[in-house]
Amino acid sequence: MLRQRSQQIDDLQNRLIRNMLHSFSIVKQRTQFLSIRIKSTNPKSILKRGFAIVRQDDSIISSVKKTVPLRPTTIEFHDGIIEAEIIRKKK
Amino acid sequence: MSKKETKNTFEHSLNRLEKIVAALEEGEVSLEESLKMYEEGIHLSKECIETLSKTELKIKQLTKDLNGKLQLTDFEE
């Protein structure tokens, strides 16, 4: 009887460990996969292709219409930021 | 923080990270918004990985052999 119970405990213990390791492994894989994916969505990676981010008053400007001449402007390249000045809009 | 609260926080962070990744991969987000989301996503990612490392260590510590001795259990990669 005692031996049987002891064996039962051993089995349960092994199952507990196995299940815990399995559950953890699944969560770990999911987390690692998401970590890889988030890094690949870096919005600034496009800057290496020659694009730049233009800002005025710390807001991103995505249209010529939204620019204000002579207002402090920055242009962010993949390797740094410069201060610029918009003289006029070209028609 | 209780164990349940830790688990909920981790799950919450992971679910939020998943949503951010999906949104950014879809590409329908404005540049300004994508920069904010990316920053949040990187932060969540680091947080989750840190939690996982601590949990992994704890699991190793808790795994004991039949005689009650500490037994380090390697995880299958």
N, CA and C atoms of all chains as a GROMACS GRO file, in nm:
protein
  504
    1MET      N    1   0.084  -0.121   0.000
    1MET     CA    2   0.000   0.000   0.000
    1MET      C    3   0.087   0.126   0.000
    2LEU      N    4   0.184   0.125   0.086
    2LEU     CA    5   0.273   0.240   0.100
    2LEU      C    6   0.356   0.259  -0.027
    3ARG      N    7   0.400   0.148  -0.081
    3ARG     CA    8   0.480   0.152  -0.202
    3ARG      C    9   0.396   0.209  -0.318
    4GLN      N   10   0.270   0.164  -0.319
    4GLN     CA   11   0.179   0.209  -0.424
    4GLN      C   12   0.159   0.361  -0.417
    5ARG      N   13   0.142   0.408  -0.297
    5ARG     CA   14   0.122   0.551  -0.276
    5ARG      C   15   0.247   0.628  -0.314
    6SER      N   16   0.359   0.572  -0.277
    6SER     CA   17   0.485   0.637  -0.309
    6SER      C   18   0.503   0.648  -0.460
    7GLN      N   19   0.468   0.543  -0.529
    7GLN     CA   20   0.476   0.542  -0.674
    7GLN      C   21   0.380   0.644  -0.735
    8GLN      N   22   0.265   0.650  -0.674
    8GLN     CA   23   0.166   0.747  -0.722
    8GLN      C   24   0.219   0.889  -0.710
    9ILE      N   25   0.282   0.917  -0.598
    9ILE     CA   26   0.338   1.050  -0.576
    9ILE      C   27   0.449   1.078  -0.677
   10ASP      N   28   0.531   0.978  -0.701
   10ASP     CA   29   0.638   0.993  -0.800
   10ASP      C   30   0.580   1.028  -0.937
   11ASP      N   31   0.477   0.955  -0.975
   11ASP     CA   32   0.414   0.978  -1.106
   11ASP      C   33   0.357   1.118  -1.115
   12LEU      N   34   0.288   1.157  -1.008
   12LEU     CA   35   0.227   1.290  -1.007
   12LEU      C   36   0.335   1.399  -1.014
   13GLN      N   37   0.440   1.377  -0.942
   13GLN     CA   38   0.550   1.472  -0.941
   13GLN      C   39   0.610   1.487  -1.081
   14ASN      N   40   0.633   1.374  -1.145
   14ASN     CA   41   0.690   1.376  -1.280
   14ASN      C   42   0.596   1.446  -1.378
   15ARG      N   43   0.469   1.418  -1.363
   15ARG     CA   44   0.370   1.482  -1.452
   15ARG      C   45   0.367   1.633  -1.427
   16LEU      N   46   0.375   1.669  -1.301
   16LEU     CA   47   0.373   1.811  -1.266
   16LEU      C   48   0.490   1.883  -1.330
   17ILE      N   49   0.607   1.824  -1.317
   17ILE     CA   50   0.727   1.885  -1.374
   17ILE      C   51   0.717   1.892  -1.525
   18ARG      N   52   0.676   1.782  -1.585
   18ARG     CA   53   0.666   1.777  -1.731
   18ARG      C   54   0.568   1.881  -1.784
   19ASN      N   55   0.453   1.889  -1.720
   19ASN     CA   56   0.351   1.985  -1.764
   19ASN      C   57   0.397   2.128  -1.746
   20MET      N   58   0.464   2.152  -1.635
   20MET     CA   59   0.513   2.288  -1.609
   20MET      C   60   0.615   2.328  -1.716
   21LEU      N   61   0.707   2.238  -1.745
   21LEU     CA   62   0.809   2.267  -1.845
   21LEU      C   63   0.745   2.290  -1.982
   22HIS      N   64   0.647   2.209  -2.013
   22HIS     CA   65   0.580   2.222  -2.142
   22HIS      C   66   0.505   2.355  -2.153
   23SER      N   67   0.430   2.389  -2.051
   23SER     CA   68   0.355   2.516  -2.050
   23SER      C   69   0.450   2.634  -2.061
   24PHE      N   70   0.556   2.628  -1.984
   24PHE     CA   71   0.652   2.738  -1.986
   24PHE      C   72   0.717   2.750  -2.123
   25SER      N   73   0.749   2.638  -2.181
   25SER     CA   74   0.814   2.637  -2.312
   25SER      C   75   0.726   2.706  -2.417
   26ILE      N   76   0.597   2.681  -2.411
   26ILE     CA   77   0.503   2.743  -2.507
   26ILE      C   78   0.501   2.895  -2.490
   27VAL      N   79   0.492   2.939  -2.364
   27VAL     CA   80   0.489   3.083  -2.337
   27VAL      C   81   0.621   3.147  -2.379
   28LYS      N   82   0.730   3.078  -2.353
   28LYS     CA   83   0.862   3.131  -2.388
   28LYS      C   84   0.875   3.147  -2.539
   29GLN      N   85   0.830   3.048  -2.612
   29GLN     CA   86   0.839   3.055  -2.759
   29GLN      C   87   0.756   3.171  -2.812
   30ARG      N   88   0.637   3.187  -2.757
   30ARG     CA   89   0.548   3.294  -2.800
   30ARG      C   90   0.613   3.430  -2.774
   31THR      N   91   0.671   3.444  -2.657
   31THR     CA   92   0.736   3.570  -2.620
   31THR      C   93   0.855   3.599  -2.710
   32GLN      N   94   0.936   3.498  -2.733
   32GLN     CA   95   1.054   3.517  -2.816
   32GLN      C   96   1.016   3.552  -2.960
   33PHE      N   97   0.913   3.489  -3.009
   33PHE     CA   98   0.865   3.516  -3.144
   33PHE      C   99   0.815   3.660  -3.157
   34LEU      N  100   0.740   3.705  -3.057
   34LEU     CA  101   0.691   3.843  -3.058
   34LEU      C  102   0.806   3.942  -3.048
   35SER      N  103   0.908   3.908  -2.973
   35SER     CA  104   1.024   3.997  -2.959
   35SER      C  105   1.095   4.014  -3.093
   36ILE      N  106   1.105   3.907  -3.168
   36ILE     CA  107   1.168   3.914  -3.300
   36ILE      C  108   1.081   3.998  -3.394
   37ARG      N  109   0.952   3.975  -3.387
   37ARG     CA  110   0.861   4.046  -3.479
   37ARG      C  111   0.856   4.195  -3.449
   38ILE      N  112   0.857   4.233  -3.322
   38ILE     CA  113   0.846   4.376  -3.290
   38ILE      C  114   0.970   4.450  -3.342
   39LYS      N  115   1.086   4.386  -3.330
   39LYS     CA  116   1.209   4.450  -3.377
   39LYS      C  117   1.205   4.472  -3.528
   40SER      N  118   1.139   4.382  -3.598
   40SER     CA  119   1.135   4.392  -3.744
   40SER      C  120   1.036   4.499  -3.791
   41THR      N  121   0.957   4.555  -3.701
   41THR     CA  122   0.859   4.658  -3.741
   41THR      C  123   0.907   4.798  -3.709
   42ASN      N  124   1.035   4.812  -3.680
   42ASN     CA  125   1.088   4.944  -3.645
   42ASN      C  126   1.054   5.046  -3.754
   43PRO      N  127   0.974   5.150  -3.722
   43PRO     CA  128   0.936   5.248  -3.824
   43PRO      C  129   1.055   5.324  -3.880
   44LYS      N  130   1.162   5.331  -3.801
   44LYS     CA  131   1.277   5.408  -3.845
   44LYS      C  132   1.369   5.330  -3.940
   45SER      N  133   1.339   5.204  -3.962
   45SER     CA  134   1.425   5.124  -4.051
   45SER      C  135   1.417   5.178  -4.194
   46ILE      N  136   1.307   5.245  -4.226
   46ILE     CA  137   1.292   5.299  -4.361
   46ILE      C  138   1.387   5.417  -4.386
   47LEU      N  139   1.435   5.476  -4.277
   47LEU     CA  140   1.527   5.590  -4.292
   47LEU      C  141   1.656   5.547  -4.360
   48LYS      N  142   1.693   5.421  -4.344
   48LYS     CA  143   1.817   5.372  -4.406
   48LYS      C  144   1.804   5.366  -4.558
   49ARG      N  145   1.682   5.370  -4.605
   49ARG     CA  146   1.661   5.368  -4.750
   49ARG      C  147   1.660   5.508  -4.809
   50GLY      N  148   1.682   5.609  -4.723
   50GLY     CA  149   1.692   5.746  -4.774
   50GLY      C  150   1.575   5.835  -4.735
   51PHE      N  151   1.475   5.777  -4.671
   51PHE     CA  152   1.364   5.860  -4.628
   51PHE      C  153   1.404   5.938  -4.503
   52ALA      N  154   1.332   6.045  -4.475
   52ALA     CA  155   1.361   6.126  -4.358
   52ALA      C  156   1.230   6.165  -4.290
   53ILE      N  157   1.241   6.198  -4.162
   53ILE     CA  158   1.122   6.241  -4.087
   53ILE      C  159   1.134   6.391  -4.061
   54VAL      N  160   1.037   6.464  -4.106
   54VAL     CA  161   1.037   6.609  -4.089
   54VAL      C  162   0.945   6.645  -3.974
   55ARG      N  163   0.994   6.731  -3.886
   55ARG     CA  164   0.911   6.772  -3.771
   55ARG      C  165   0.911   6.924  -3.759
   56GLN      N  166   0.796   6.974  -3.719
   56GLN     CA  167   0.787   7.114  -3.678
   56GLN      C  168   0.713   7.116  -3.546
   57ASP      N  169   0.766   7.189  -3.450
   57ASP     CA  170   0.707   7.192  -3.315
   57ASP      C  171   0.692   7.050  -3.260
   58ASP      N  172   0.790   6.967  -3.288
   58ASP     CA  173   0.794   6.828  -3.241
   58ASP      C  174   0.685   6.739  -3.299
   59SER      N  175   0.611   6.791  -3.394
   59SER     CA  176   0.509   6.707  -3.458
   59SER      C  177   0.558   6.667  -3.597
   60ILE      N  178   0.530   6.544  -3.634
   60ILE     CA  179   0.572   6.496  -3.765
   60ILE      C  180   0.489   6.561  -3.874
   61ILE      N  181   0.559   6.609  -3.974
   61ILE     CA  182   0.491   6.673  -4.086
   61ILE      C  183   0.489   6.574  -4.202
   62SER      N  184   0.372   6.543  -4.250
   62SER     CA  185   0.363   6.444  -4.358
   62SER      C  186   0.312   6.505  -4.487
   63SER      N  187   0.295   6.636  -4.488
   63SER     CA  188   0.243   6.701  -4.608
   63SER      C  189   0.300   6.842  -4.620
   64VAL      N  190   0.326   6.884  -4.742
   64VAL     CA  191   0.374   7.021  -4.766
   64VAL      C  192   0.272   7.122  -4.713
   65LYS      N  193   0.148   7.089  -4.726
   65LYS     CA  194   0.041   7.181  -4.683
   65LYS      C  195   0.048   7.210  -4.534
   66LYS      N  196   0.104   7.117  -4.459
   66LYS     CA  197   0.108   7.134  -4.313
   66LYS      C  198   0.232   7.207  -4.266
   67THR      N  199   0.322   7.237  -4.358
   67THR     CA  200   0.445   7.306  -4.317
   67THR      C  201   0.418   7.455  -4.301
   68VAL      N  202   0.495   7.514  -4.211
   68VAL     CA  203   0.485   7.658  -4.187
   68VAL      C  204   0.624   7.716  -4.210
   69PRO      N  205   0.641   7.800  -4.311
   69PRO     CA  206   0.773   7.857  -4.339
   69PRO      C  207   0.830   7.932  -4.219
   70LEU      N  208   0.960   7.921  -4.205
   70LEU     CA  209   1.037   7.992  -4.102
   70LEU      C  210   1.016   7.937  -3.961
   71ARG      N  211   0.930   7.843  -3.944
   71ARG     CA  212   0.911   7.783  -3.810
   71ARG      C  213   1.022   7.681  -3.788
   72PRO      N  214   1.073   7.666  -3.665
   72PRO     CA  215   1.181   7.570  -3.639
   72PRO      C  216   1.146   7.431  -3.688
   73THR      N  217   1.239   7.376  -3.767
   73THR     CA  218   1.214   7.247  -3.830
   73THR      C  219   1.332   7.154  -3.808
   74THR      N  220   1.304   7.028  -3.788
   74THR     CA  221   1.412   6.929  -3.779
   74THR      C  222   1.388   6.820  -3.882
   75ILE      N  223   1.498   6.767  -3.930
   75ILE     CA  224   1.489   6.656  -4.025
   75ILE      C  225   1.572   6.542  -3.968
   76GLU      N  226   1.506   6.427  -3.947
   76GLU     CA  227   1.574   6.312  -3.889
   76GLU      C  228   1.612   6.214  -3.999
   77PHE      N  229   1.743   6.185  -4.008
   77PHE     CA  230   1.794   6.084  -4.101
   77PHE      C  231   1.829   5.959  -4.020
   78HIS      N  232   1.872   5.856  -4.086
   78HIS     CA  233   1.901   5.731  -4.013
   78HIS      C  234   2.018   5.749  -3.918
   79ASP      N  235   2.104   5.848  -3.947
   79ASP     CA  236   2.223   5.864  -3.865
   79ASP      C  237   2.225   5.995  -3.786
   80GLY      N  238   2.110   6.060  -3.773
   80GLY     CA  239   2.108   6.181  -3.691
   80GLY      C  240   2.000   6.279  -3.733
   81ILE      N  241   2.000   6.390  -3.662
   81ILE     CA  242   1.896   6.492  -3.684
   81ILE      C  243   1.964   6.626  -3.715
   82ILE      N  244   1.906   6.698  -3.810
   82ILE     CA  245   1.957   6.832  -3.839
   82ILE      C  246   1.847   6.934  -3.818
   83GLU      N  247   1.890   7.056  -3.790
   83GLU     CA  248   1.793   7.166  -3.782
   83GLU      C  249   1.787   7.231  -3.919
   84ALA      N  250   1.669   7.266  -3.957
   84ALA     CA  251   1.652   7.322  -4.091
   84ALA      C  252   1.554   7.437  -4.086
   85GLU      N  253   1.547   7.504  -4.197
   85GLU     CA  254   1.450   7.614  -4.206
   85GLU      C  255   1.380   7.604  -4.341
   86ILE      N  256   1.250   7.610  -4.336
   86ILE     CA  257   1.174   7.607  -4.461
   86ILE      C  258   1.160   7.751  -4.508
   87ILE      N  259   1.214   7.774  -4.628
   87ILE     CA  260   1.213   7.911  -4.679
   87ILE      C  261   1.079   7.942  -4.744
   88ARG      N  262   1.041   7.855  -4.837
   88ARG     CA  263   0.911   7.874  -4.900
   88ARG      C  264   0.867   7.741  -4.960
   89LYS      N  265   0.740   7.734  -4.993
   89LYS     CA  266   0.687   7.614  -5.055
   89LYS      C  267   0.696   7.630  -5.206
   90LYS      N  268   0.731   7.526  -5.270
   90LYS     CA  269   0.736   7.527  -5.417
   90LYS      C  270   0.600   7.494  -5.471
   91LYS      N  271   0.558   7.566  -5.572
   91LYS     CA  272   0.427   7.535  -5.632
   91LYS      C  273   0.441   7.435  -5.744
   92MET      N  274   0.316   4.230  -0.491
   92MET     CA  275   0.221   4.180  -0.593
   92MET      C  276   0.205   4.030  -0.580
   93SER      N  277   0.081   3.981  -0.582
   93SER     CA  278   0.057   3.838  -0.566
   93SER      C  279   0.094   3.766  -0.694
   94LYS      N  280   0.103   3.630  -0.683
   94LYS     CA  281   0.140   3.551  -0.801
   94LYS      C  282   0.037   3.568  -0.911
   95LYS      N  283  -0.090   3.576  -0.870
   95LYS     CA  284  -0.196   3.589  -0.970
   95LYS      C  285  -0.185   3.724  -1.040
   96GLU      N  286  -0.154   3.827  -0.962
   96GLU     CA  287  -0.141   3.961  -1.020
   96GLU      C  288  -0.023   3.965  -1.116
   97THR      N  289   0.087   3.898  -1.078
   97THR     CA  290   0.204   3.893  -1.166
   97THR      C  291   0.169   3.826  -1.297
   98LYS      N  292   0.095   3.713  -1.287
   98LYS     CA  293   0.056   3.638  -1.406
   98LYS      C  294  -0.033   3.725  -1.494
   99ASN      N  295  -0.130   3.795  -1.431
   99ASN     CA  296  -0.220   3.880  -1.509
   99ASN      C  297  -0.143   3.991  -1.576
  100THR      N  298  -0.046   4.050  -1.507
  100THR     CA  299   0.033   4.158  -1.564
  100THR      C  300   0.114   4.106  -1.682
  101PHE      N  301   0.174   3.990  -1.667
  101PHE     CA  302   0.253   3.931  -1.774
  101PHE      C  303   0.165   3.901  -1.894
  102GLU      N  304   0.053   3.837  -1.868
  102GLU     CA  305  -0.040   3.802  -1.977
  102GLU      C  306  -0.091   3.928  -2.046
  103HIS      N  307  -0.122   4.028  -1.964
  103HIS     CA  308  -0.171   4.155  -2.017
  103HIS      C  309  -0.066   4.218  -2.108
  104SER      N  310   0.058   4.218  -2.060
  104SER     CA  311   0.169   4.277  -2.138
  104SER      C  312   0.189   4.201  -2.268
  105LEU      N  313   0.185   4.068  -2.259
  105LEU     CA  314   0.208   3.987  -2.378
  105LEU      C  315   0.096   4.007  -2.481
  106ASN      N  316  -0.028   4.015  -2.431
  106ASN     CA  317  -0.141   4.037  -2.522
  106ASN      C  318  -0.133   4.175  -2.587
  107ARG      N  319  -0.091   4.273  -2.509
  107ARG     CA  320  -0.077   4.409  -2.561
  107ARG      C  321   0.034   4.411  -2.667
  108LEU      N  322   0.143   4.342  -2.639
  108LEU     CA  323   0.254   4.334  -2.735
  108LEU      C  324   0.208   4.269  -2.865
  109GLU      N  325   0.128   4.167  -2.852
  109GLU     CA  326   0.076   4.098  -2.971
  109GLU      C  327  -0.008   4.192  -3.057
  110LYS      N  328  -0.090   4.272  -2.990
  110LYS     CA  329  -0.176   4.368  -3.063
  110LYS      C  330  -0.092   4.474  -3.133
  111ILE      N  331   0.011   4.520  -3.064
  111ILE     CA  332   0.100   4.622  -3.122
  111ILE      C  333   0.170   4.567  -3.245
  112VAL      N  334   0.223   4.446  -3.233
  112VAL     CA  335   0.293   4.383  -3.346
  112VAL      C  336   0.198   4.368  -3.465
  113ALA      N  337   0.076   4.323  -3.437
  113ALA     CA  338  -0.021   4.304  -3.545
  113ALA      C  339  -0.052   4.437  -3.614
  114ALA      N  340  -0.070   4.541  -3.534
  114ALA     CA  341  -0.104   4.673  -3.590
  114ALA      C  342   0.011   4.727  -3.676
  115LEU      N  343   0.132   4.714  -3.626
  115LEU     CA  344   0.248   4.765  -3.700
  115LEU      C  345   0.273   4.684  -3.827
  116GLU      N  346   0.251   4.554  -3.818
  116GLU     CA  347   0.272   4.469  -3.937
  116GLU      C  348   0.168   4.497  -4.044
  117GLU      N  349   0.050   4.538  -4.000
  117GLU     CA  350  -0.056   4.569  -4.095
  117GLU      C  351  -0.022   4.694  -4.175
  118GLY      N  352   0.049   4.787  -4.109
  118GLY     CA  353   0.097   4.906  -4.179
  118GLY      C  354  -0.005   5.015  -4.200
  119GLU      N  355  -0.116   5.012  -4.129
  119GLU     CA  356  -0.220   5.114  -4.146
  119GLU      C  357  -0.207   5.228  -4.045
  120VAL      N  358  -0.104   5.223  -3.965
  120VAL     CA  359  -0.087   5.323  -3.859
  120VAL      C  360  -0.003   5.439  -3.910
  121SER      N  361  -0.035   5.560  -3.864
  121SER     CA  362   0.043   5.676  -3.904
  121SER      C  363   0.185   5.664  -3.849
  122LEU      N  364   0.277   5.739  -3.909
  122LEU     CA  365   0.417   5.732  -3.867
  122LEU      C  366   0.431   5.770  -3.720
  123GLU      N  367   0.363   5.878  -3.682
  123GLU     CA  368   0.372   5.926  -3.545
  123GLU      C  369   0.323   5.820  -3.445
  124GLU      N  370   0.210   5.760  -3.480
  124GLU     CA  371   0.152   5.658  -3.393
  124GLU      C  372   0.239   5.533  -3.391
  125SER      N  373   0.296   5.500  -3.506
  125SER     CA  374   0.379   5.379  -3.513
  125SER      C  375   0.506   5.395  -3.429
  126LEU      N  376   0.558   5.514  -3.424
  126LEU     CA  377   0.678   5.538  -3.342
  126LEU      C  378   0.645   5.517  -3.194
  127LYS      N  379   0.529   5.568  -3.153
  127LYS     CA  380   0.487   5.551  -3.012
  127LYS      C  381   0.463   5.404  -2.981
  128MET      N  382   0.395   5.336  -3.073
  128MET     CA  383   0.361   5.196  -3.050
  128MET      C  384   0.487   5.110  -3.049
  129TYR      N  385   0.579   5.143  -3.137
  129TYR     CA  386   0.704   5.067  -3.143
  129TYR      C  387   0.780   5.080  -3.011
  130GLU      N  388   0.785   5.201  -2.960
  130GLU     CA  389   0.854   5.225  -2.833
  130GLU      C  390   0.787   5.144  -2.720
  131GLU      N  391   0.656   5.147  -2.718
  131GLU     CA  392   0.583   5.072  -2.617
  131GLU      C  393   0.608   4.922  -2.633
  132GLY      N  394   0.608   4.877  -2.758
  132GLY     CA  395   0.628   4.735  -2.787
  132GLY      C  396   0.765   4.687  -2.743
  133ILE      N  397   0.867   4.766  -2.769
  133ILE     CA  398   1.003   4.728  -2.728
  133ILE      C  399   1.010   4.719  -2.575
  134HIS      N  400   0.949   4.814  -2.509
  134HIS     CA  401   0.948   4.815  -2.363
  134HIS      C  402   0.877   4.691  -2.308
  135LEU      N  403   0.762   4.658  -2.366
  135LEU     CA  404   0.687   4.540  -2.323
  135LEU      C  405   0.767   4.413  -2.347
  136SER      N  406   0.832   4.409  -2.461
  136SER     CA  407   0.912   4.292  -2.498
  136SER      C  408   1.022   4.268  -2.394
  137LYS      N  409   1.090   4.374  -2.357
  137LYS     CA  410   1.198   4.361  -2.259
  137LYS      C  411   1.143   4.317  -2.123
  138GLU      N  412   1.028   4.374  -2.089
  138GLU     CA  413   0.963   4.342  -1.962
  138GLU      C  414   0.926   4.194  -1.956
  139CYS      N  415   0.866   4.146  -2.063
  139CYS     CA  416   0.821   4.006  -2.068
  139CYS      C  417   0.938   3.909  -2.063
  140ILE      N  418   1.043   3.943  -2.134
  140ILE     CA  419   1.160   3.855  -2.136
  140ILE      C  420   1.225   3.850  -1.999
  141GLU      N  421   1.225   3.963  -1.931
  141GLU     CA  422   1.281   3.967  -1.796
  141GLU      C  423   1.199   3.880  -1.701
  142THR      N  424   1.068   3.891  -1.712
  142THR     CA  425   0.979   3.810  -1.628
  142THR      C  426   1.001   3.662  -1.656
  143LEU      N  427   1.016   3.629  -1.782
  143LEU     CA  428   1.038   3.489  -1.820
  143LEU      C  429   1.167   3.436  -1.759
  144SER      N  430   1.271   3.518  -1.763
  144SER     CA  431   1.401   3.474  -1.709
  144SER      C  432   1.390   3.445  -1.560
  145LYS      N  433   1.319   3.532  -1.490
  145LYS     CA  434   1.301   3.513  -1.345
  145LYS      C  435   1.219   3.387  -1.318
  146THR      N  436   1.116   3.367  -1.400
  146THR     CA  437   1.030   3.251  -1.383
  146THR      C  438   1.106   3.123  -1.410
  147GLU      N  439   1.188   3.128  -1.513
  147GLU     CA  440   1.267   3.010  -1.549
  147GLU      C  441   1.361   2.971  -1.435
  148LEU      N  442   1.418   3.070  -1.374
  148LEU     CA  443   1.508   3.045  -1.261
  148LEU      C  444   1.432   2.984  -1.144
  149LYS      N  445   1.314   3.036  -1.122
  149LYS     CA  446   1.231   2.987  -1.013
  149LYS      C  447   1.190   2.841  -1.036
  150ILE      N  448   1.155   2.809  -1.159
  150ILE     CA  449   1.115   2.672  -1.192
  150ILE      C  450   1.232   2.577  -1.168
  151LYS      N  451   1.349   2.621  -1.209
  151LYS     CA  452   1.467   2.537  -1.189
  151LYS      C  453   1.491   2.514  -1.040
  152GLN      N  454   1.472   2.619  -0.962
  152GLN     CA  455   1.496   2.606  -0.819
  152GLN      C  456   1.395   2.514  -0.751
  153LEU      N  457   1.273   2.516  -0.804
  153LEU     CA  458   1.165   2.438  -0.743
  153LEU      C  459   1.168   2.290  -0.780
  154THR      N  460   1.237   2.258  -0.888
  154THR     CA  461   1.243   2.119  -0.933
  154THR      C  462   1.338   2.041  -0.844
  155LYS      N  463   1.283   1.942  -0.779
  155LYS     CA  464   1.367   1.867  -0.685
  155LYS      C  465   1.363   1.719  -0.722
  156ASP      N  466   1.472   1.653  -0.687
  156ASP     CA  467   1.467   1.509  -0.712
  156ASP      C  468   1.391   1.440  -0.600
  157LEU      N  469   1.376   1.318  -0.604
  157LEU     CA  470   1.295   1.242  -0.511
  157LEU      C  471   1.345   1.253  -0.367
  158ASN      N  472   1.474   1.280  -0.352
  158ASN     CA  473   1.529   1.289  -0.217
  158ASN      C  474   1.525   1.431  -0.163
  159GLY      N  475   1.462   1.520  -0.240
  159GLY     CA  476   1.450   1.656  -0.192
  159GLY      C  477   1.569   1.743  -0.220
  160LYS      N  478   1.667   1.688  -0.298
  160LYS     CA  479   1.781   1.769  -0.333
  160LYS      C  480   1.744   1.856  -0.450
  161LEU      N  481   1.812   1.970  -0.460
  161LEU     CA  482   1.788   2.058  -0.574
  161LEU      C  483   1.842   1.993  -0.699
  162GLN      N  484   1.763   1.993  -0.802
  162GLN     CA  485   1.808   1.936  -0.928
  162GLN      C  486   1.781   2.037  -1.038
  163LEU      N  487   1.885   2.083  -1.101
  163LEU     CA  488   1.866   2.178  -1.210
  163LEU      C  489   1.815   2.104  -1.331
  164THR      N  490   1.704   2.151  -1.382
  164THR     CA  491   1.645   2.085  -1.498
  164THR      C  492   1.665   2.175  -1.619
  165ASP      N  493   1.726   2.119  -1.720
  165ASP     CA  494   1.746   2.198  -1.840
  165ASP      C  495   1.619   2.198  -1.922
  166PHE      N  496   1.593   2.311  -1.985
  166PHE     CA  497   1.476   2.320  -2.070
  166PHE      C  498   1.513   2.275  -2.209
  167GLU      N  499   1.419   2.211  -2.274
  167GLU     CA  500   1.444   2.173  -2.412
  167GLU      C  501   1.417   2.296  -2.495
  168GLU      N  502   1.512   2.334  -2.580
  168GLU     CA  503   1.497   2.453  -2.665
  168GLU      C  504   1.409   2.420  -2.783
   0.00000   0.00000   0.00000
